[in-house]
Amino acid sequence: MASIKLTSKRQATFPAEVCRQLGVCPGDSLELTAIRHDSEMVWILKPAKQLRPSWLGRLRQYVTPSHEPWSREHHGAAATRAMAEESGK
């Protein structure tokens, strides 16, 4: 049986085998549920449901970082240049 020691800040370290069986990694959230079993309080521990990122959030992998801050004026000027290039002016 695995045991967990609580620190003075109420933090705990779970054994690696328990984390593997739960399918959790550092940074994941766990959900605790209390139930009564044979007149004793028992806690059920399971991984919290993770919200899946929206399709828009998945596009983040294709973004290249810009070294210039974005501004409406800069964006407008770039769009104007692009349209001028396309029209051949």
N, CA, C and O of each residue as an XYZ file, in Angstrom:
356
protein
N       0.843     -1.172      0.000
C       0.000      0.000      0.000
C       0.890      1.237      0.000
O       1.858      1.319      0.756
N       0.551      2.200     -0.857
C       1.303      3.444     -0.951
C       0.826      4.422      0.114
O      -0.349      4.430      0.481
N       1.735      5.238      0.601
C       1.350      6.271      1.559
C       1.848      7.622      1.048
O       2.794      7.701      0.264
N       1.191      8.670      1.509
C       1.504     10.027      1.082
C       1.710     10.871      2.329
O       0.908     10.815      3.261
N       2.781     11.651      2.349
C       3.056     12.532      3.470
C       2.693     13.957      3.070
O       3.052     14.420      1.988
N       1.981     14.639      3.949
C       1.549     16.011      3.709
C       2.574     16.965      4.311
O       3.022     16.769      5.441
N       2.948     18.013      3.545
C       3.896     19.006      4.061
C       3.143     20.045      4.889
O       1.917     20.000      4.993
N       3.886     20.977      5.473
C       3.262     22.027      6.280
C       2.374     22.947      5.434
O       1.500     23.631      5.966
N       2.598     22.962      4.125
C       1.768     23.763      3.216
C       0.654     22.929      2.584
O       0.056     23.337      1.588
N       0.381     21.770      3.160
C      -0.663     20.842      2.684
C      -0.389     20.342      1.265
O      -1.321     20.077      0.506
N       0.876     20.216      0.915
C       1.239     19.676     -0.383
C       1.611     18.216     -0.216
O       2.116     17.803      0.828
N       1.354     17.437     -1.269
C       1.637     16.011     -1.201
C       2.356     15.569     -2.464
O       2.149     16.133     -3.538
N       3.190     14.569     -2.329
C       3.856     13.958     -3.472
C       3.302     12.549     -3.620
O       3.371     11.736     -2.698
N       2.750     12.276     -4.799
C       2.194     10.958     -5.054
C       3.275     10.047     -5.616
O       4.106     10.491     -6.409
N       3.274      8.787     -5.218
C       4.234      7.850     -5.794
C       4.055      7.750     -7.309
O       2.942      7.878     -7.819
N       5.153      7.522     -8.018
C       5.123      7.459     -9.476
C       4.132      6.407     -9.967
O       3.434      6.636    -10.954
N       4.062      5.282     -9.306
C       3.153      4.204     -9.736
C       1.689      4.647     -9.645
O       0.881      4.311    -10.511
N       1.353      5.394     -8.601
C      -0.022      5.888     -8.447
C      -0.342      6.862     -9.579
O      -1.428      6.807    -10.156
N       0.591      7.747     -9.896
C       0.377      8.696    -10.994
C       0.225      7.976    -12.323
O      -0.608      8.355    -13.146
N       1.024      6.942    -12.533
C       0.907      6.158    -13.765
C      -0.463      5.503    -13.857
O      -1.091      5.525    -14.916
N      -0.930      4.921    -12.758
C      -2.232      4.248    -12.764
C      -3.378      5.241    -12.960
O      -4.382      4.916    -13.594
N      -3.228      6.444    -12.418
C      -4.255      7.471    -12.601
C      -4.160      8.120    -13.974
O      -5.123      8.727    -14.445
N      -3.004      7.996    -14.617
C      -2.793      8.628    -15.912
C      -2.622     10.129    -15.811
O      -3.063     10.873    -16.687
N      -1.977     10.577    -14.734
C      -1.778     12.011    -14.534
C      -0.293     12.362    -14.592
O       0.574     11.524    -14.343
N      -0.026     13.621    -14.927
C       1.330     14.156    -15.026
C       1.398     15.429    -14.198
O       0.362     15.950    -13.786
N       2.609     15.943    -13.943
C       2.714     17.204    -13.218
C       1.892     18.300    -13.894
O       1.934     18.453    -15.115
N       1.153     19.051    -13.100
C       0.316     20.120    -13.619
C      -1.133     19.715    -13.838
O      -2.000     20.579    -13.969
N      -1.414     18.404    -13.881
C      -2.791     17.939    -14.041
C      -3.564     18.161    -12.747
O      -2.976     18.244    -11.669
N      -4.877     18.254    -12.862
C      -5.739     18.423    -11.692
C      -6.384     17.093    -11.325
O      -6.658     16.256    -12.185
N      -6.617     16.919    -10.041
C      -7.277     15.724     -9.531
C      -8.587     16.125     -8.876
O      -8.699     17.214     -8.312
N      -9.561     15.259     -8.951
C     -10.879     15.507     -8.369
C     -11.073     14.568     -7.181
O     -10.849     13.363     -7.288
N     -11.488     15.127     -6.057
C     -11.735     14.345     -4.843
C     -13.234     14.297     -4.578
O     -13.921     15.316     -4.659
N     -13.735     13.110     -4.262
C     -15.145     12.931     -3.926
C     -15.228     12.131     -2.633
O     -14.612     11.072     -2.512
N     -15.987     12.638     -1.671
C     -16.148     11.949     -0.388
C     -17.399     11.075     -0.430
O     -18.461     11.513     -0.870
N     -17.257      9.827      0.037
C     -18.409      8.926      0.173
C     -18.324      8.244      1.532
O     -17.246      8.134      2.116
N     -19.458      7.794      2.022
C     -19.479      7.060      3.282
C     -19.554      5.575      2.964
O     -20.423      5.131      2.214
N     -18.632      4.812      3.544
C     -18.576      3.371      3.323
C     -18.398      2.687      4.674
O     -17.399      2.905      5.359
N     -19.348      1.876      5.048
C     -19.306      1.177      6.349
C     -19.053      2.146      7.499
O     -18.169      1.922      8.326
N     -19.826      3.215      7.543
C     -19.760      4.260      8.568
C     -18.402      4.955      8.643
O     -18.050      5.528      9.674
N     -17.648      4.903      7.561
C     -16.345      5.558      7.511
C     -16.301      6.446      6.259
O     -16.812      6.061      5.207
N     -15.694      7.622      6.374
C     -15.567      8.517      5.235
C     -14.407      8.047      4.371
O     -13.288      7.877      4.854
N     -14.684      7.837      3.085
C     -13.676      7.385      2.127
C     -13.627      8.409      1.000
O     -14.661      8.913      0.561
N     -12.431      8.707      0.541
C     -12.252      9.685     -0.536
C     -11.883      8.970     -1.821
O     -11.013      8.099     -1.842
N     -12.563      9.356     -2.898
C     -12.269      8.821     -4.226
C     -11.460      9.875     -4.968
O     -11.838     11.046     -5.011
N     -10.360      9.456     -5.544
C      -9.454     10.343     -6.248
C      -9.440      9.952     -7.719
O      -9.203      8.791     -8.053
N      -9.695     10.923     -8.604
C      -9.644     10.631    -10.039
C      -9.193     11.880    -10.780
O      -9.326     12.992    -10.269
N      -8.657     11.697    -11.992
C      -8.240     12.872    -12.771
C      -9.439     13.760    -13.075
O     -10.518     13.269    -13.406
N      -9.243     15.063    -12.960
C     -10.307     16.008    -13.301
C     -10.451     16.036    -14.814
O      -9.478     15.850    -15.545
N     -11.661     16.266    -15.271
C     -11.900     16.337    -16.707
C     -11.210     17.577    -17.249
O     -11.433     18.688    -16.768
N     -10.380     17.376    -18.241
C      -9.663     18.484    -18.861
C     -10.485     18.997    -20.036
O     -10.980     18.218    -20.849
N     -10.623     20.304    -20.114
C     -11.308     20.893    -21.253
C     -10.387     20.820    -22.460
O      -9.216     21.196    -22.395
N     -10.932     20.334    -23.546
C     -10.139     20.263    -24.770
C     -10.106     21.644    -25.402
O     -11.129     22.328    -25.455
N      -8.947     22.058    -25.880
C      -8.882     23.378    -26.503
C      -9.750     23.418    -27.755
O      -9.911     22.416    -28.451
N     -10.297     24.577    -28.022
C     -11.120     24.742    -29.213
C     -10.242     24.636    -30.449
O      -9.016     24.667    -30.349
N     -10.858     24.513    -31.595
C     -10.090     24.426    -32.838
C      -9.249     25.675    -33.035
O      -8.165     25.613    -33.615
N      -9.746     26.815    -32.552
C      -8.998     28.056    -32.694
C      -7.718     28.005    -31.857
O      -6.665     28.467    -32.295
N      -7.816     27.442    -30.654
C      -6.644     27.317    -29.797
C      -5.598     26.391    -30.390
O      -4.406     26.561    -30.134
N      -6.026     25.412    -31.180
C      -5.072     24.489    -31.801
C      -4.264     25.160    -32.904
O      -3.208     24.657    -33.286
N      -4.746     26.294    -33.423
C      -4.008     27.007    -34.470
C      -2.757     27.678    -33.923
O      -1.890     28.101    -34.687
N      -2.663     27.774    -32.602
C      -1.528     28.447    -31.979
C      -0.195     27.827    -32.405
O       0.824     28.518    -32.439
N      -0.194     26.540    -32.726
C       1.047     25.878    -33.113
C       1.613     26.419    -34.429
O       2.800     26.246    -34.705
N       0.778     27.069    -35.240
C       1.222     27.591    -36.524
C       1.645     29.056    -36.463
O       2.084     29.617    -37.467
N       1.519     29.666    -35.312
C       1.854     31.083    -35.171
C       3.357     31.226    -35.006
O       3.987     30.508    -34.230
N       3.913     32.163    -35.747
C       5.333     32.473    -35.566
C       5.424     33.757    -34.751
O       4.686     34.706    -35.013
N       6.304     33.799    -33.786
C       6.391     34.983    -32.938
C       6.878     36.196    -33.732
O       7.766     36.077    -34.576
N       6.304     37.333    -33.463
C       6.686     38.584    -34.105
C       7.574     39.359    -33.154
O       7.371     39.355    -31.940
N       8.553     40.017    -33.726
C       9.452     40.819    -32.892
C       8.967     42.261    -32.790
O       9.539     43.067    -32.056
N       7.896     42.583    -33.543
C       7.336     43.920    -33.510
C       5.966     43.873    -32.844
O       5.203     42.933    -33.067
N       5.648     44.872    -32.029
C       4.309     44.902    -31.441
C       3.260     45.167    -32.528
O       3.515     45.900    -33.483
N       2.103     44.572    -32.371
C       1.032     44.754    -33.350
C       0.335     46.073    -33.094
O       0.062     46.428    -31.948
N       0.046     46.799    -34.165
C      -0.746     48.015    -34.044
C      -1.677     48.089    -35.234
O      -1.395     47.511    -36.284
N      -2.776     48.791    -35.082
C      -3.753     48.939    -36.167
C      -3.114     49.666    -37.352
O      -3.357     49.314    -38.506
N      -2.298     50.682    -37.062
C      -1.655     51.444    -38.124
C      -0.697     50.565    -38.921
O      -0.690     50.603    -40.151
N       0.105     49.781    -38.222
C       1.065     48.893    -38.887
C       0.334     47.857    -39.724
O       0.727     47.580    -40.857
N      -0.716     47.290    -39.178
C      -1.493     46.276    -39.896
C      -2.146     46.893    -41.133
O      -2.140     46.284    -42.202
N      -2.711     48.099    -40.995
C      -3.348     48.774    -42.126
C      -2.355     49.094    -43.227
O      -2.653     48.933    -44.411
N      -1.169     49.550    -42.831
C      -0.141     49.875    -43.813
C       0.327     48.617    -44.541
O       0.540     48.648    -45.753
N       0.487     47.518    -43.818
C       0.905     46.260    -44.439
C      -0.165     45.751    -45.399
O       0.159     45.243    -46.473
N      -1.431     45.882    -45.027
C      -2.525     45.434    -45.897
C      -2.581     46.303    -47.154
O      -2.818     45.793    -48.249
N      -2.369     47.588    -47.005
C      -2.374     48.500    -48.159
C      -1.239     48.149    -49.115
O      -1.444     48.114    -50.328
N      -0.031     47.886    -48.577
C       1.101     47.495    -49.426
C       0.810     46.197    -50.160
O       1.112     46.080    -51.348
N       0.228     45.218    -49.470
C      -0.071     43.926    -50.094
C      -1.086     44.085    -51.227
O      -0.933     43.470    -52.283
N      -2.110     44.897    -51.019
C      -3.108     45.104    -52.066
C      -2.508     45.835    -53.249
O      -2.856     45.546    -54.394
N      -1.599     46.790    -52.992
C      -0.938     47.517    -54.078
C      -0.060     46.579    -54.892
O      -0.021     46.669    -56.119
N       0.651     45.673    -54.208
C       1.495     44.703    -54.910
C       0.664     43.764    -55.771
O       1.063     43.427    -56.886
N      -0.484     43.342    -55.264
C      -1.346     42.438    -56.019
C      -1.923     43.116    -57.257
O      -2.091     42.480    -58.298
N      -2.222     44.400    -57.142
C      -2.830     45.105    -58.284
C      -1.768     45.590    -59.266
O      -2.106     46.057    -60.354
N      -0.485     45.488    -58.900
C       0.603     45.855    -59.797
C       0.946     47.325    -59.783
O       1.617     47.796    -60.702
N       0.524     48.059    -58.799
C       0.799     49.499    -58.705
C       2.079     49.764    -57.962
O       2.465     50.920    -57.790
